[in-house]
Amino acid sequence: MTFISAREAAAKWGISQRRVSTLCAKKRIHNAEMVGNAWIIPADAEKPQDARSLRYAEQPQPGVKPFLKWAGGKSQLLTEISAYYPFADGQFTKYAEPFVGGGAVLFDVLNKFDLEAVYISDVNQELIGAYKSIKENVDDLIALLHDYQDVYLPELTEGRKTYYMKMRARFNELKLAGRDSDQVERSAILIFLNKTCFNGLYRVNKKGAYNVPMGSYRRPLICDEENLQNIAQKLQHVEIVCGDYRKARDFIDEHTFVYFDPPYRPLTATASFTSYTADCFNDDDQIELAKFVDEAGAKGAKVVVSNSDPKNADKMDNFFDELYSSHKIIRVEAVRMINSNGNSRGKVNELLISNF
């Protein structure tokens, strides 16, 4: 019998060498043998049918949902975005989301697929700190959230407002200090503020201080313990990075599906909406991102990018049509969920841009 190496089998079947080794270890490749510390595979062996796609079809797992409401969240566009998932054939075994935000797409992927590697990042330190706190210290986080919920919910409006302002001041104090030892408390307060503030909004002023007023929810679910515990399980094998999208460069390869959801280009000059971080993401940044998208595509990665459609405000604005002229662009309808004027929450087009 003629044998080939795991590397040769990977090239033959269009999957990673690591995946071939996993299939051998699970006895999914007939007559595969371990010689020394390497697998050898019969040359005539057929590629096993991939049983990882839609993980709930084999071993149902609890579904998870975003633990924060986040501006620009993609829950309403999951049907359109999920149509791009390339995981079914087993060639794409990795997922990267360098602007993770609230994580609607991330959690959809984690609910459905058992991938070899998952990478998320964001420049917002408090957001990434919350993901890490859930992954590493979920029990401590939940205990704090229960405490906050037990104090807040019984209060009437004035009592709630007093407590909210106290918690907001504490959050900004801890945020300014930036101590790693305070991360779980900062994350718990972030979740508390997100559940009780106006419109579930995260906004900071030029000094980086969180400045959103209290909302008017009657009984907000401040501590969703079951969801947090399930998220903690899902995140155990996820690489979580605080930094800009360029840090994903070494992770992205020909087996990676990448979803970019950068800060949207404002539809009008007055819609810049004081930021989620103290920094902006202007047209030059959008251009640099487009270059990175091309770089990822050159590696063989499949890429999808979301953004606002400038034509909502100006039919002659071809910024993204020209920037991504070599890509496929479709326009999908979405509802603008966060606006200071409730009457302005109407349907607009958003862009889904792909390199395949």
Secondary structure, 3 states (H helix, E strand, C coil): CCEEEHHHHHHHHCCCHHHHHHHHHCCCCCCCEEECCEEEEECCCCCCCCCCCCHHHCCCCCCCCCCCCCCCCCHHHHHHHHCCCCHHHCCCCEEEECCCCCCHHHHHHHHHCCCCEEEEEECCHHHHHHHHHHHHHHHHHHHHHHHHHHHHCCCCHHHHHHHHHHHHHHHHHHHHHCCHHHHHHHHHHHHHHHHHEHHHCCCECCCCCECCCECCCCCCCCCCHHHHHHHHHHHHHEEEEECCHHHHCCCCCCCEEEEECCCCCCCCCCCCCCCCCCCCCCHHHHHHHHHHHHHHHHCCCEEEEEEECHHHCCCCCCHHHHHCCCCEEEEEEEECCCCCCHHHCCEEEEEEEECC
